[in-house]
Each structure stands twice: as C-alpha cells, then as structure tokens.
Amino acid sequence: VIWSLARQKSTATEMPLLRLESDRLILRPPQQGDWEDWAKVRAANRQYLEPWEPLWPPDCLSRDFYRRRLLRQTRDWRDGRCYGFLIFRPGTADELIGGVNINNITRGAAQFASLGYWLAEKYQGRGYMHEALSLVIDYGFDQLALHRFNASCLPENNRSIALLQRLGFSEEGFARKYINIAGAWHDHILFGLNRDEWSGAPATA
Ligand SMILES: CC(C)(COP(=O)(O)OP(=O)(O)OC[C@H]1O[C@@H](n2cnc3c(N)ncnc32)[C@H](O)[C@@H]1OP(=O)(O)O)[C@@H](O)C(=O)NCCC(=O)NCCS
C-alpha cells in the first residue's frame, strides 16, 4: 500500500491530489475530466446497479449533472463531510471500474462514517472491491482518525454481505425502511467495523 505524498488541501473548485494505490488498483477523487468514462461505465452497468442504489435521476449521466455532483463532492471533501473515490485499473489509459464513498462522517464522540461502493459488473468476482475497500478503510482509520465504519445492505445483496464479512465487519442489527433504494424505502442489515478490529490492508489482494 502506497500513500501518495502529493496531497493538497481542496478548495471549493479543486479536489485534493490524493491517490491510494495497491497492487492492482488506483483510487483517487473524481475530476471533471472523468465525466465521459464515468457516464460510459455507469450507462453500461445501469441494469446491474439500479436495484442496489438510490433512484437514478433522469439526467444523471449528463455532463451538467456530473459537474454539479463534482461541485458538491469537492465541497464535501473540503468540509470533511464525505470523501468520494473512483477506482481505476492502471494501464496506458487507466480504466474506471467503480467507486467508493466514505459518507456521513460524524465527528465528536462518534468518529464514525458509512461506506458506499459499486463495481462494474464484468469486474465482479476478482477481489477488486475487497482491495479497494481495504485501501479506503486503512485511509479512514490511519489518515482520518475514524474509530468505526458502518455499512448496510439490502438483505438479498449476498455479494455485498459476503464482501463485508470478508473484510471483518460484524452484523449488528436490522433497520426497517432504512434507506431509499430504487425509489422505495427498504429494510437493511447493519454492519460495523471498529478500528481495533481492523488488521490493515493486505499487501497484495
Ligand atoms: C457488492 C460488490 C461490490 C461486490 O463485488 P465482488 O466482486 O463480489 O467483491 P470482492 O471484491 O470481495 O470479490 C470477491 C470475489 O472475488 C473472488 N476473487 C478472485 N480473485 C480474488 C483475489 N485476488 N482476491 C480476493 N478475492 C478474489 C473471490 O473468490 C470472490 O468470488 P465469489 O464471490 O464468486 O466467491 C458488487 O457486487 C457490486 O458492485 N454490486 C452492485 C452495487 C452494490 O450492491 N453495492 C453495494 C450496496 S450495499
């Protein structure tokens, strides 16, 4: 795991130059130049992702929607509210294959955050999300001084549940009509991982 030294404070229009790297992946905050690849991979995976995500607005793949989303994400980075990352397979042209978000960061006596994530369908089953989340969890505990990550899944999302369990998350509860997914309020299984339960990202996946 390599922490990039190229870090800078983000302004309202600028993301930090942060990169998290593992053997097979690069994670970094989104940039305006990612819109075309982002829209392409989201469009290609729409059917596969929609059942697990909040409702996609009608213009959600447009350049303007992306620009507004990026502005909000940049402010969130600056204010320490949420940290969004895109996931790339490195190559001559890095390939965008998914995303991870550290959401709902709560400071004070809580020091916790929740995780959201998605992967292009053709890269499922290769351990990529396990590798990406390991980097992000390391970052959250080491660099953001978080004490805990929360995550929640639809009860039928077996892949996501298995992923959280492999990462060491414990099932802690069940919340009725917890999050609006695909346009309706859905029950979720709640998972948690505390800092002292985390053994660190594996050097290789
Ligand atoms: C949830 C999601 C990210 C899980 O992806 P995933 O690829 O199953 O997760 P992992 O990265 O942990 O990969 C695990 C699989 O890779 C396999 N694998 C192959 N090579 C591997 C390697 N080098 N290291 C680890 N696992 C490897 C594992 O055996 C496992 O396969 P299996 O599930 O067939 O047994 C993906 O299904 C997804 O994006 N779903 C849609 C959106 C979504 O549900 N988001 C979460 C909402 S709560």
The ligand as a Gaussian input file, in Angstrom:
#p B3LYP/6-31G(d) Opt

LIG

0 1
 C      -21.074000      -5.502000      -3.914000
 C      -19.975000      -5.683000      -4.945000
 C      -19.020000      -4.518000      -4.906000
 C      -19.214000      -6.992000      -4.602000
 O      -18.228000      -7.261000      -5.597000
 P      -17.354000      -8.597000      -5.551000
 O      -16.505000      -8.629000      -6.750000
 O      -18.257000      -9.759000      -5.297000
 O      -16.474000      -8.402000      -4.232000
 P      -14.950000      -8.749000      -3.918000
 O      -14.066000      -7.711000      -4.426000
 O      -14.868000      -9.062000      -2.471000
 O      -14.669000     -10.084000      -4.748000
 C      -14.939000     -11.337000      -4.159000
 C      -14.911000     -12.412000      -5.195000
 O      -13.703000     -12.350000      -5.944000
 C      -13.030000     -13.639000      -5.882000
 N      -11.605000     -13.352000      -6.083000
 C      -10.933000     -13.624000      -7.246000
 N       -9.671000     -13.199000      -7.149000
 C       -9.519000     -12.661000      -5.926000
 C       -8.435000     -12.058000      -5.263000
 N       -7.244000     -11.920000      -5.856000
 N       -8.629000     -11.590000      -4.014000
 C       -9.822000     -11.725000      -3.411000
 N      -10.906000     -12.301000      -3.986000
 C      -10.744000     -12.759000      -5.253000
 C      -13.480000     -14.206000      -4.568000
 O      -13.331000     -15.615000      -4.539000
 C      -14.946000     -13.804000      -4.588000
 O      -15.637000     -14.584000      -5.526000
 P      -17.082000     -15.251000      -5.213000
 O      -17.955000     -14.181000      -4.661000
 O      -17.520000     -15.746000      -6.523000
 O      -16.784000     -16.282000      -4.192000
 C      -20.559000      -5.828000      -6.380000
 O      -21.367000      -6.961000      -6.432000
 C      -21.403000      -4.622000      -6.796000
 O      -20.892000      -3.584000      -7.202000
 N      -22.766000      -4.763000      -6.732000
 C      -23.691000      -3.719000      -7.177000
 C      -23.693000      -2.493000      -6.284000
 C      -23.861000      -2.829000      -4.824000
 O      -24.509000      -3.785000      -4.480000
 N      -23.258000      -2.013000      -3.961000
 C      -23.309000      -2.221000      -2.523000
 C      -24.574000      -1.736000      -1.926000
 S      -24.666000      -2.169000      -0.192000

